[in-house]
Amino acid sequence: MNNKLVKQLGFFTVLMIVIGAVIGSGIFKKPALMASILGSPELLLIVWILAGIITLFGALSNAEVASMFPETGGQFIYFQKMYGNLTAYLYGWSILAVIQTASIASITYVFAEYTEYFIKLPRFAEEIENSFRLYMPFVGWIHPLRDIGVKLLTVSTILFLTGVNYFGIKYGGIVADIMTIIKILAILLLVIFAFIYSGGNFNNFTQDLSNYNGLSMGTFGAIVISFSAAFWAYDGWNNITYIAGEVKKPQKNIPMALIFGTIVVISIYILINLAYLYVLPIDEMANSKLVAADMANRSMGNIGGALIAALVMVSTFGTSNGTIMVSARVYYSMARNNMFFKKIGDIHPKYHTPANSLILQGIWASALVFSGSFDDLTDMLIFVSWIFYAFGALGLFVLRKKYPELNRNYKVPLYPIIPLIFVIFAFGFVFFTLYEDINNFLTGRTELINSTFGLVLSILGIPFYYYFKNKYKDKK
């Protein structure tokens, strides 16, 4: 029996996975926060555009590396080739510990929350919710019984999608195709209705937030936080590299999907932000708890809220499916490279999927759901994600010197300018985030510190690396 991963995914599905992995809940939640922080519609649009361009530069750089090493594990394999096993392991460890698993928990939780627009989920009485709590370092007290109905639906959805991908990547690919097509069409419909039927005003694009005096962290800090919010909405663009071993013609299809998928996402994000601002003056936008729903209600009447709830459910369901599908391949690849438990590297003999890796991921993501800490964790780990993004693009320079003879079906245009811009911006973003966190710590605003926990969690992976290194030292 052919006990290995099988190449089953064509270009269209790969493209849908890229788009679907990025467009989740961020574009429906972050614009209002960014509007309140920046206070200017022009500056808001500039941040979204610049964040998109920087993301595209990262995708262009990553596409060249993907064309060189079309192997399952993606970025994990790239770091192994660039810097060696320790860096690769710390990346894989961070992906498993929180970056992807917490993302799965967070995105799927949003899906469950929005089902309450249509179905009321059960809850314990407040005294029962507060009767059981645990203390998590860097996060604080957590309440596993709080919002129990939402959490149970979240876990059920995670396990259902894990099962879908357990029985074959083609089923996960079908879900990705359907969900991504629906969400793109729904967003475009929303934008069209906003510009035709809302009675909006183009003057909204030039009117700043009234009585805006900036936030206590200053304009620079506000811009850093806004970029962090935009980058969270753009995050996930490189996930497709994880499943390269199951993609047809990966040297061609993955780079093309990365580039065109990122361009589609940028275009959609700019369109929907223009629609937000056209319909809602920035004062309303900044004070909106559900900016997309407010815009839809203005454009479509009472049906708007239901449409947005359904759109967010479709969007987050598809994103969760795509993240579950691709991320499990990282831990599988770690195990295959003697850096994790051997059983996690097993392939199901019938379905040709990394079954044990999917199960492990599903269990850990579900545990994070009950902790209720996933939003804190994902906010903290965006800092670490960008450290890896920076070193990933920097590694392109390493690979050009290390493997000059290796075939590259795609080369980043305007080399070295584009990857260099991305590297400088990525390291700058990391540095200024760390600077803001240090400043927050010194001024007593410890609740705004995002980087420390991420660094600590990543460093905690070092002992496990040496454990597996010693365990498998005699194996190649």
N, C-alpha and C positions, 0 to 999 in steps of 0.2 A: 504493500500500500504506500502511496506517495505521501509520506508523513512530513510535509513541509508547507510553508505558506505558498499560496498560488496567486499568480498575477491575473487579476480579474477586473480591475478598474480601468476604464478608459478616460480620455481627456475630459469629457463633459462632467462625469461624476467627480473627478479630481477638482475641477473648477468649482463645482457646487460645494464641495467640502471646504475649499478655501474660503469662499464667500460665507457659507453657513457657519464656519467656525468663528468668524470675526463678528458678524452681525448677530448679537445676542440681545441683551437688555440694556447695554451701556448707552446706546443712541437714544433710548427712550427715557433714561434717567439722568444722565450727566449734563445735558445742555442747560437745564434750569440752574443747577449748582454753578456751572461755569458762568452763566449770565450774572448771577448774584455776586460772584467773586470779581469778575472783570468789569462789569458795569457799562460795557460798550458793545453794541452789536457788531461794529466793524472789527473790534479786537477779538470778539468771539469767533467770527468767521475766519479771521487770520490764524488763530490758534488751531482751528479744525483743519484748515488748508495746510499749514506748516506741519502739523502732526501727521497729516496724510502723506505729504511729500517725503518727510523723514522716514515714515513707515515704508513707502515705496522704495526709497534708497536702500533700506535694509533688505527688502524683498529682492531687489535687483542683485545685491551682493550675495544673498543666500542662494539665489537661483544658480549662480555659477558653481558654488560648492555642491549643490544638489546634482548638477550635471556630471560632477566628477565622481561622486560616491552614491550611486543609486541603491542604497542598502537600507533594510529595515532598521529603524532606530534613529534615522535622520540626524538631528543636531547632536545627539549623543555620539554617534559615529564620527561626525565632523570634529568634535572636540578631541576625540581620541587621536585622530590623524593630525590635528593641529598642535596639541599641547601634551598629549599623553593621557594615561589612564586616570590619574587623580582628578584632573579637571573634568574629564568625561563623567566620572563617577559622581562628583559633586553636583553636576548638572542633573544627572538622572535621579539622584537622591532628592534634590530639591523639587523636581517634577513630581515624584511620587509622594513626598512628604506633605506638600501643600500646593504647589503652583497649579498643577492640573487637577488634582483631586479636590482641592478647595474650590477651584473654578467650577468643576462639575456640581459640587454641592450648592454653590451660590447661584449658578444659572438655573439649576433645576428647582431650587427653592422659589425663585421668582416665578417660574412656571406654575408651581403649586399655589403661590399667593394669588395669582391672577385668576385661578379657577374659582376663587371665592366671589368673583364678580357674578358667576352663574350658579355656584353651589356653595352653600354655607358648610364649612368643615367644622368638625367637633373640636371643642376645647375643654380643658379642665377648668374648674373654678380657680380664681386667682390665688387663694390660699394653698391649693394643692400645687399649682405651678411653682410657687415660691418655697414650698416645703422641702424640696430637694435641690441642692445646688452644689457645684464644685468650683474650686479655684484653679484657674489656668494661668501660669506665669505669663506676663507681658500682655495678657488679654483681660484678666479680671474674673469675676464670678460668672459662671455659666449656668443656665437653667434648662436641663434636658427636657423637662416636661412642658415647658412653655410652648404655646402654639402647636400642640401635639398633633392636631389634625393635618396641618400644613406639613409638618415634618414627616408624618407617616406617608402622605401622598408623595412627598419629595423622594423618600427612600424607595417607595414602590416604583416610581418612575425610573429612578437610577437602576434598580434591579431589572426592570422590564427592558430597558434599553441595553443593559449589559447582556441580557438573554438574547436579544435580537442580534447583537454582534457576536455572541458566543456561537450561534448557529450558522454563521457565515458572513464574511465581510460584504458579500453582494447584497445581503438584506440591509445591512447598515448603510450601504451605498444607495439603495433604493429609497430609504427613509431620507437620506441627505438630499437626494435629487428632488423629491416631492416637497419637503419642508422648505428648502431654499427657494425653489420656484415660487411657491405660495407667498413667502415673506417678501420677495422682491416685487412681485405683482401688487401685493397689498400696500407696500410702502409707496410705490409709484401711484397707485390709486389715491392714497391719502394725500400725496403732494398735489396731484391734479385737482382734487376737490378743494384743497386749501387755497389754491390760486384762483379757482373759478367761482366757488360758491361761498367763501368765508366772509367776503366784504372786507378783506384786509387792506393794509395801507403800506405803500412803498416807503413812506416817510419813516416807518418803524426801523428801517435800515440805518438811519442816521441819528436817531434820538437816543441819547445816553440815559442811563438809570438816573432818575431824579434823586437829589440829595445824596449822591454817592460821594463818599469821602475816602474810599479805599478801605481795605481791611487792616486789622492791627498788624499783620505781618508785612504790610507794604505792597506796592505794586509788583515788585520783583517776586516776592513770595507768592502773590496771587497768580502770577503767570506760571510759576513752577507747579503750583497745585492744579491749575487749569490744564497744563500739558499732561500732568499725571492722569487726570480724569479722561482726557482725550485718548491718551495712549491705552488706557484700560479698555475703551470702546474699540480701539483698533487692534487690540491684542488677539493673538491666535493665528496670525498670518503665516507663521512658519510651521504650524502643526502638521501640514500635509507631508512634510519630509519624513515623518515618523513611519509612514506606511509605504515607502518607496519600493520595498520588496514585493508588494502586491499590486503595483501599478504597471500597466502595459506601457512599454517604451518610456520608462521613467526619466531617462536622460533628456528627453524632449518634453514630455507631458508635464512633469513637475515644475520646471522653470517657467513654462508658458502659463500654467495655472497660477503660480505665484504672482507673476507680473500682471496678467489680465484680471485675476481675482482681486488683487489689491487696488487696481485702477477702478474696477466696478464699485468696490466698497467706498473708496474716496468720493466717487461721483454721487453715490446714494447718500452719503453723510452730508455732503455739501447741499444737495437738493433738499433734504428734510430739514436742515438747519435754516435754509432760506425760507422754507414754508413756515417753520415755527415763528421766525421773526416777522414774516409778512402778516401773519394772523394775529400774533400777540406782541404788543409793545414790550420792550425789555423789562419794564416794571412788572407787568403781569407774568412774563416768562420767569423772572427771577424769583417770584413768590409762588410759583406753581409747584405743587407736589407731584402732579402727573401732567407734565407739559404736553405730551403727545395726546393724552385724553382731552385736555382743555382745547387744543387745536382742533381735534376731530369733532368735538361737540359744537364748536363755533362753525365748522364747515358742514356738518352732516346732521346736526340736531341730536336728539336723544340716542339715536343709533350709533353715534360716534364713539361713545364710551364702550359699548359692547364690541365694536369693531376693533378698537385699540386693545382691549383685553384679549380678544381672540388673536390679534396680530402678535402681541407679546408672547402669548402661549405658544403659538406656532414657531416664533423666532427662537425662544429659549429651548423648546423641545428639540428643534433641529440642531441648535448649537450644542446642547448637552449630548445628543447622539453622536455628533461628529467628534467631540472631545473625548468621549468614552471610546469610540472606535480607534482613534489614532494614538492616544496616549498610552494605551496598554502595550503598544509595540516597543516603547522605550524600555520598560522593565523587562520585557521579553528579551530585548537585545542585550541588556545588562547581564542577564542570566546566561545568555549564549556566549558572552565574553568573559565568563568566570568572575563576574563582579556582583552576583546576587545569588539567591537560592536557586539551585539547579531546576527544581520543579517548575519555577516560574517561566523557564525557557521551553517547556514542553508544548508541542503542537497537538491539537486534538486530531486523532487519526481519521475521523470521518469529516469534520467540518473545516479542517485546515486553518484553525484560528488559535491564537495564544490564549487558550481557555483559562489556565490558571492565573495568568497575568490579569485577565479581565475580571476574574472573581476577586482577586486581591484588591484591585482598584475599586470595585464596587463596594466591598466591605469597608474599606478605609474611607471612601467618600461618604458612605452612609453614617459612619461614626462621626465624621465632621458635621454632618447635618444635625445630629442629636446634641453635639457640643454647642451648636448655635454660634460658633465663633468664626465661621467661614468668611464673612464679610471683612472682619478684622484681619484675618490671615491673608486674604487676597490683596487688601490694601497695602499690607506690610510687604508682601512678596513681589509687588510690581517693581519695587526697588531692585530686588535681586534679579528679577527677570531681565531688567535693563543692563545689569552687569554682564549677564550672559549674552545678551544681544550685542553689546559692545565688543566683547571678546570674540564673538562669532564672526563679526565683520572684520575685526582686526586679523583674525585667522586667515582671511582671504589672502592677505599679504604674505603670511607664513607659507601658505600652500603654493603660491606663485613661485616662491623660491625653493620650497621643499620638493615639489613635484612638477618641475617645468615641462617634463615630457608627457605628463598624463593628459589623456584626451579630454577636451572640454567642448561639449556640444553647444554650450552657450558661454559667452564671456560678458561680464558686466560692461556696459558702455561707458565711455569717458573714464576708464580706469587710469589713474588711481583716484580721480576727483570724487566720484560718487561714493565709493566705500569710505574714503577719508572723511568726507562730510558727515556721513552717518556715525563713524567712530567718534569724531570730535563731539558731535551733538550728544551721542549716547553717554560718553564719559562725562560730558558737561552736565547732563541731566542727573546722572548719579551723584556727581560732586555737589551740585547745588541742592539736591534733595537731602544729602547728608548734612550739608551746611545748615539748611533750614531746621533739620531735626536737632542738631546741636544747639542752635539758637532757641528752639522751643524748649529744650531741656533746661537750658540756663535761665530761661524766663519762667519756668514752672509750668509750661503747657505740655506736660508729659503725654496727654491724650493724643497729641498730634504727631508723636514720634512714630515713624513708619519703618525706618531702616534697620534699627537695632535688632529687632526680633528676626527679621529675614536673614541678617548676617549670622546671628547665633544659630538659627536652625540649619543653615547651610554648613556651618563649621561642625555641627554635631554629626555630620555625615562622615567626617574624617576617620574616627575610630572604626566605623563599619567598613570603610574602604580597606583598612589594613587587616581587619578580620577576614574579609573575603580574599584579600591578596595572599594571606598566610594559608588560608584553607585550601586554596587552589594553586598554590605556588608550584606544584609539580605537574600541573596540567597546562597544556597549551591551548 
